[in-house]
Amino acid sequence: MDMMETIELKDIECQVKQVFKELLEAARLKPGQILVVGCSSSEIDSFKIGSHSNGDIGMAVYTALNEECRPLGIYLAAQCCEHLNRALILEEEAALKYGYEPVNVVPQLKAGGSFATAAYATLERPVAVEHIKAHAGIDIGDTLIGMHLKDVAVPVRIQTKEIGSAHVVCARTRPKFIGGIRARYDEENM
């Protein structure tokens, strides 16, 4: 039986929003910061990553995250699949703000993935970039987002462990600790 026969897109959207809210509480994202998300619609739909891209699932995940991020002023970066070297799709405004060099590629269902394709189709002025240093991240389906997080990533333990059938892992970042034995640290940045 196909997973989409047992899970509704609205259920996926609710799970995505719950994951976001749990991460937001721990990560304390601020307006203007970046959330990187990798998403395998295949894994959500009970298939092996990269084998059954589903545009409806990709759009459902993107829509749910966009509805949460946009009012908070958080930039959403959609990680493409390995066929595009895990490039990212985000608003041109964010790329300019952080000095990320745009590259020329347009994601598609089988080359970029359904989530990145949804982002490209929906963002006001989408651009692709090769590398970012995001402030927090959500990995849906073991897509390996770590390369796009700031240097000190901290795992965030959440209650919602799956979206559909996909494993979910979240991370926040913090500033590096520097100094020696006499150094003191700001508790707000731990």
C-alpha positions as CSV (number, residue, x, y, z in Angstrom):
1,M,0.0,0.0,0.0
2,D,1.3,3.5,-0.9
3,M,2.0,5.7,2.1
4,M,0.0,8.5,0.6
5,E,-3.0,6.3,1.0
6,T,-2.5,6.3,4.8
7,I,-1.2,9.8,5.5
8,E,-2.8,13.1,4.3
9,L,-0.9,16.1,3.2
10,K,-2.6,18.1,6.0
11,D,-1.1,15.6,8.5
12,I,2.4,16.1,7.0
13,E,1.9,19.9,7.3
14,C,0.9,19.6,11.0
15,Q,3.9,17.4,11.7
16,V,6.2,19.9,10.0
17,K,4.8,22.8,11.9
18,Q,5.2,20.9,15.2
19,V,8.9,20.1,14.4
20,F,9.4,23.8,13.6
21,K,7.9,25.0,16.8
22,E,9.9,22.6,18.9
23,L,13.1,23.7,17.1
24,L,12.2,27.4,17.4
25,E,11.8,27.1,21.2
26,A,15.4,25.6,21.5
27,A,17.1,27.6,18.7
28,R,15.7,31.0,19.6
29,L,15.9,32.1,15.9
30,K,15.8,35.9,15.3
31,P,14.4,37.8,12.4
32,G,16.9,37.8,9.5
33,Q,18.5,34.5,10.5
34,I,18.5,31.4,8.2
35,L,16.9,28.1,8.8
36,V,18.2,25.4,6.4
37,V,15.9,22.4,5.6
38,G,16.7,19.3,3.8
39,C,13.7,17.2,2.9
40,S,13.3,13.8,1.2
41,S,9.7,13.5,0.0
42,S,10.6,9.9,-0.9
43,E,11.4,9.1,2.7
44,I,8.3,10.8,4.0
45,D,6.3,8.6,1.6
46,S,8.1,5.3,2.8
47,F,10.5,5.0,-0.1
48,K,14.3,5.1,-0.3
49,I,15.7,8.6,-0.4
50,G,15.8,10.0,-4.0
51,S,13.7,7.2,-5.5
52,H,10.1,8.6,-5.5
53,S,10.1,12.4,-5.5
54,N,6.6,13.7,-4.8
55,G,5.8,17.2,-5.7
56,D,2.7,17.4,-3.5
57,I,4.7,16.3,-0.5
58,G,7.5,18.8,-1.3
59,M,5.0,21.6,-1.6
60,A,3.2,20.6,1.6
61,V,6.4,20.7,3.6
62,Y,7.6,23.9,2.0
63,T,4.2,25.6,2.5
64,A,4.0,24.6,6.2
65,L,7.6,25.9,6.9
66,N,7.0,29.1,4.9
67,E,3.9,29.9,6.8
68,E,5.9,29.6,10.1
69,C,9.1,31.4,8.9
70,R,7.8,34.3,6.9
71,P,5.8,36.1,9.8
72,L,8.9,35.7,12.0
73,G,11.3,37.2,9.4
74,I,13.3,34.0,9.3
75,Y,14.8,33.1,5.9
76,L,14.1,29.6,4.7
77,A,16.9,27.9,2.7
78,A,15.8,24.7,0.9
79,Q,18.6,22.2,0.3
80,C,18.6,20.6,-3.1
81,C,19.4,16.9,-3.4
82,E,22.8,15.5,-4.3
83,H,22.1,15.8,-8.1
84,L,22.6,19.6,-7.6
85,N,25.5,19.1,-5.1
86,R,23.1,20.0,-2.2
87,A,22.9,23.6,-3.5
88,L,20.3,25.8,-1.7
89,I,17.3,27.8,-2.8
90,L,16.6,31.0,-0.9
91,E,15.3,34.5,-1.3
92,E,17.7,36.8,-3.2
93,E,17.5,39.2,-0.3
94,A,19.0,36.6,2.1
95,A,21.8,35.8,-0.4
96,L,22.7,39.5,-0.7
97,K,22.5,40.1,3.0
98,Y,24.9,37.3,3.8
99,G,27.1,37.7,0.7
100,Y,26.3,34.3,-0.8
101,E,27.2,34.1,-4.5
102,P,24.2,33.0,-6.7
103,V,24.7,30.1,-9.2
104,N,22.7,29.3,-12.2
105,V,20.5,26.2,-11.7
106,V,16.8,25.6,-11.4
107,P,15.7,22.6,-9.4
108,Q,13.3,20.0,-10.8
109,L,11.6,17.0,-9.3
110,K,14.4,14.6,-10.3
111,A,17.3,17.0,-10.1
112,G,17.0,19.1,-7.0
113,G,14.1,17.5,-5.3
114,S,10.5,18.3,-4.7
115,F,11.1,20.5,-1.7
116,A,13.7,22.7,-3.4
117,T,11.5,22.8,-6.5
118,A,8.6,24.0,-4.4
119,A,10.7,26.7,-2.9
120,Y,12.0,27.9,-6.3
121,A,8.4,28.1,-7.6
122,T,7.1,29.9,-4.6
123,L,9.7,32.4,-3.4
124,E,9.4,35.9,-4.6
125,R,12.9,36.2,-6.0
126,P,14.5,32.8,-5.7
127,V,18.2,32.2,-6.2
128,A,20.4,29.1,-5.9
129,V,23.7,29.3,-3.9
130,E,26.3,26.6,-3.2
131,H,27.1,27.2,0.4
132,I,25.6,28.9,3.4
133,K,26.1,29.0,7.2
134,A,22.6,28.7,8.6
135,H,21.7,29.4,12.2
136,A,19.5,26.3,12.6
137,G,18.4,23.3,10.6
138,I,15.8,20.6,10.1
139,D,16.8,17.4,8.3
140,I,13.8,15.4,7.1
141,G,14.8,12.0,5.8
142,D,18.6,12.0,6.5
143,T,19.5,14.4,3.7
144,L,22.7,15.6,5.5
145,I,22.3,19.4,6.1
146,G,25.3,19.7,8.4
147,M,27.6,21.2,5.8
148,H,25.2,24.2,5.7
149,L,25.2,25.0,9.4
150,K,27.5,27.5,11.2
151,D,30.6,25.9,12.7
152,V,29.2,24.9,16.1
153,A,26.1,22.9,15.6
154,V,24.2,21.6,18.6
155,P,21.7,18.8,18.3
156,V,18.1,19.7,19.4
157,R,16.1,16.8,20.9
158,I,12.5,17.1,19.8
159,Q,9.5,15.0,20.6
160,T,8.4,14.7,16.9
161,K,10.8,12.1,15.6
162,E,9.2,11.6,12.2
163,I,7.3,13.4,9.4
164,G,5.4,10.7,7.6
165,S,7.9,7.9,7.5
166,A,11.0,10.1,7.4
167,H,13.4,10.4,10.3
168,V,13.8,14.0,11.6
169,V,16.9,15.5,13.1
170,C,17.2,19.2,14.2
171,A,20.1,21.4,15.1
172,R,20.8,24.9,16.3
173,T,24.1,26.7,16.3
174,R,25.9,28.8,18.9
175,P,29.0,31.0,19.0
176,K,32.4,29.2,19.6
177,F,33.7,29.2,23.1
178,I,37.2,30.9,23.1
179,G,39.6,31.6,25.9
180,G,41.2,29.5,28.6
181,I,40.5,28.5,32.1
182,R,39.6,32.0,33.3
183,A,37.1,32.7,30.5
184,R,33.5,33.3,31.3
185,Y,30.6,32.8,28.9
186,D,27.3,34.5,28.2
187,E,24.6,32.0,29.3
188,E,22.3,33.3,26.6
189,N,24.7,32.0,23.9
190,M,25.1,28.5,25.3
